[in-house]
Amino acid sequence: MGKTNLFGVILVLFLVLGDGCGAKPMYSWRLIHRFSDEARSLWVSRGESGGGNKTTSWPEKKSFGHMRMLLGNDLKRQRLRLGAQNQLLVTSQGGRTINYGNDMGWLHYTWIDIGTPNNSFLVALDTGSDMFWVPCDCIECAPLSLSYYNMLEKELGEYSPSHSSSSKHIPCSHELCEMGPNCDTPKAHCPYTVNYLSDDTSSSGFLFEDLLHLASVGGDKQQNSVQSSIIIGCGSKQTGQYLDGIAPDGVMGLGPGDISVPSLLAKSGLIPHSFSFCYDKSYSGRLYFGDQGPSSQKSTSLLQLKGNRFVIIFLTYFISKIRTFIYSSY
């Protein structure tokens, strides 16, 4: 994914002859990236564009259209390398990740949709935990009004299981209910509590099953919507930093535990048990579920510190000092 190959360049052949009669010819190839300004000028001089459209359709460098063109080409190359047996999944809103800097704790966030009808949430991405929770039927939660977050463009969400027709409560007898032994009866609603490394920072509430809205992407195939059942923590009470503007709209745990979103998607047969994350110099990027990279790509496992806490050592590639690509397999 992070290596340039013949799909990403235009080859220009030069023949250089030596001065002496007996000198042997020397060949060299000049490499031009197919989406560079230099390549564009070549296409323009020929009266066409790289995709066969009018030259005016070539998007401006670093524009949204240009980034989308680069992404589409990269997905095509991955399809050729990986084959079509597995799809790549992104969140229904495109899988774009955002870093708001110090305003929201330097975490990576992405918009996700859950429930029926679907509601949007801006969740923080965390490889150090497994639980996926959102503010829900709040007793003690962070403010969700847009007036508290001047860097955001829309309101944060609060999940209400009673307003989702696809919501189901998780009983204490469920295999993923860790607190099941503490329940009064097996049919009681399964509670959860997650304690994080930050001092006095936690989320607690009850577990529900509901639909996560995703989209399949890759190559020239049309983007298709995908829904998958996942386990959601109905976070009615948060403490510590989660009341101070850090992850106010929930956390998506990407750890290797059975209850994490990547694990549940893999168990359902939708994807391999892996994900990838690429980001640019602004630390914003895109998250893909099921992306294992090319066969030559090395990966690194999440390392368990203690209990259910994990840390990831990223294997990175740098492209022109702009993009970093990260793959993780469990």
Helices and strands as residue ranges (DSSP letters): G 6-8, E 9-16, E 26-33, H 37-45, G 55-57, H 64-82, E 88-91, E 96-99, G 101-104, E 108-114, E 119-126, E 132-140, G 146-148, G 161-163, E 168-169, G 180-182, E 191-195, E 202-217, E 224-239, G 240-243, E 251-253, H 261-267, E 274-279, E 285-289, E 302-306, E 309-312, E 316-319, E 323-329
